[in-house]
Amino acid sequence: MKDKKNTPQVLARRALLVLLDAAIVAFSFYFALLLRADGAVEAAWWPHNRELLYENLPWIVAVYIASFLFSGLYSVLWKYAGERDLMRLAGTVAVPTVIVYGVNRLCIHGVLFNSANCMAAVLIFLLVGGSRLAWRLFLNHPLGEKLRGAASKDPNRPVMIVGAGEAGAWAINVCKSNKEYGHAVVAVDDDPTKLNQTIHGVPVKGTLEDIPDLCKRYGIHSIIIAIPTLKGSKLNHVIDLCVSTHCAVQLLSDPQLVGSGTPQQGAFRELNPADFLSRDEVTLDTDQISGYLTGKTVLVTGGGGSIGSELCRQVMRFKPGKLLIFDIYENCAYELLMELQQKYGRDIPVTVLIGSIRDKKRLDEVFETYHPTVVFHAAAHKHVPLMEVSPAEAVKNNVLGTKNLLVSASEHDVERFVQLSTDKAVNPTSVMGCTKRICEMLIQTFAGNTDMKCVAVRFGNVLGSHGSVIPLFEAQIKKGGPVTLTDPNIERYFMTIPEAAQLVLQAGALAESGNIYVLDMGEPVKIMDLAKQLIRFYGYEPGVNMEIKIVGLRPGEKLYEELMMDEEQDKMRRTQHNKIFVASPRSIDLAEFYGQLQELAAAAEHNDEGVVQQLAKMIPTFTPTRQNLKL
């Protein structure tokens, strides 16, 4: 993201804070001197020391303000401030306090000045920090929220619409019918034929590159990006332009609403960090997907999780006969059910089933009762460091649970089984990656020995999933830092949750049994660059007022991930979908593999190094990076 220039509003706010802090410093020194004198203003020595203070107060105030400016105090977002920001403030106050003490000792020799200096420092810390936190508390108070709400819903608030097509026209109508979104006063579009035209009375006055200039000219308060087709690097560039204006930026919450009636609320959503990593839109063969989902009973294991829930949302678009959400955690599954009922109606054919893939009898009950024809298997333990400490649990859930599901599915006439895998299964260095590699092998054995179409879909990190790096970084930034990074050179592949879910559905449609489908993840992203983008997104500057701390690689973690194994590289081919590659089935000695599975199940009875040793025996490319972990 490009560095942002300070707007006049930001400069005015900082100027007011500087004046407030200058007044606090002056008051603190006077009050501290008064306290040190015990209020004895009639004493003979009071006028002398008071005059000393008056003479030196200008440079004392200047030293404190210079320290505040140099430390970046006026760049802190106090609504997210935490104890680290207060510690930073303490250090910022301590430096000029020491300077004043030194100058007094060498040059001024005020009788009461040294002790008053220390008391003044405490007062300055309390009053400067207290003023910020008091404002934060006020904003969170019902009165503050009411005032903020009134401002944010000002019907005269000037709004810019980015896009002068059908979506832009729809956005303008939404603003006209619902005044809380503000008053659309200008639009921009790169189509030269639309320049100087009007849409519902709103003039199109420039191109996307003119956004910053037009925001200044029209005094824009909010920007609504209304171009649904804007994706990838182009969207990133437009977001950079919009964010540089310091205006509030919103996007269409659901492009499918365009052309419908004007919703009273929820038409637009706030910009979120994942938008900065937007990629080109996925093009789906909807006819092909409809062919195996429409009217069918679909089971999604781990349906309440990040990927599983999005799979459920995408499946619902294709009108299944019944959707079964299977998960061991009832809260997330219930929330998803409420969401789907709100969108599609309370009588939708969706059933939440609570259970574990470790429980074969429970799985048999589900298959015997509902007879699903399509299974998406998203249930898994996925957190790499946690599975290093609990390898037996990773095996029981990821390997043996998947085997239970495959057996039960094959015994109950399931037509299609899609296993979600990970790039960590390629040349694994972690227990979790190793268990997912064995799951891929299970898929291939069942593909060759049952009538089910069994495939695995392999992809990298998903933005916004539970435990992913962006929510972690956001939480750290809001607490005042530091942002922790395992290694400055670490890289990861990223895609959004909807993109991953859509490509999984598409891979399920291809379903050449036994294949491992590999999703095109684009170019890997340096996590250091991602951290810096997020820090700037929240108004800080990396290394200036927000620390990035390198903490070292975690157990099982790689510097970079791979999407294909060495032996797959030559045989990897592109499918009819340009974002999906396929690795053909590899030969597996069935008797040897199942013998090793039995040994693995026996080893998993105890959470010790025997589990890891058996995993290494089954997966020759497994190179554990464990170091003295207590199991």
Secondary structure, 3 states (H helix, E strand, C coil): CCCCCCCHHHHHHHHHHHHHHHHHHHHHHHHHHHHHCCCCCCCCHHHHHHHHHHHHHHHHHHHHHHHHHHCCHHHCCHHHCCHHHHHHHHHHHHHHHHHHHHHHHHHHCCCCHHHHHHHHHHHHHHHHHHHHHHHHHHHHCHHHHHHHHHHHCCCCCEEEEECCCHHHHHHHHHHHHCHHHCEEEEEECCCHHHCCCEECCEEEEECHHHHHHHHHHHCCCEEEECCCCCCHHHHHHHHHHHHCCCCEEEEECCHHHCCCCCCCCCCEEECCHHHHHCCCCCCCCHHHHHHHHCCCEEEEECCCCHHHHHHHHHHHCCCCCEEEEEECCHHHHHHHHHHHHHHHCCCCCEEEEECCCCCHHHHHHHHHHHCCCEEEECCCCCCHHHHHHCHHHHHHHHHHHHHHHHHHHHHCCCCEEEEEEEHHHCCCCCHHHHHHHHHHHHHHHHHHHCCCEEEEEEECEEECCCCCHHHHHHHHHHCCCCEEECCCCCEECEEEHHHHHHHHHHHHHHCCCCCEEEECCCCCEEHHHHHHHHHHHCCCCECCCECEEECCCCCCCCCCCCCCCHHHHCCCEECCCCCEEEECCCCCCHHHHHHHHHHHHHHCCCCCHHHHHHHHHHCCCCCCCCCCCCC
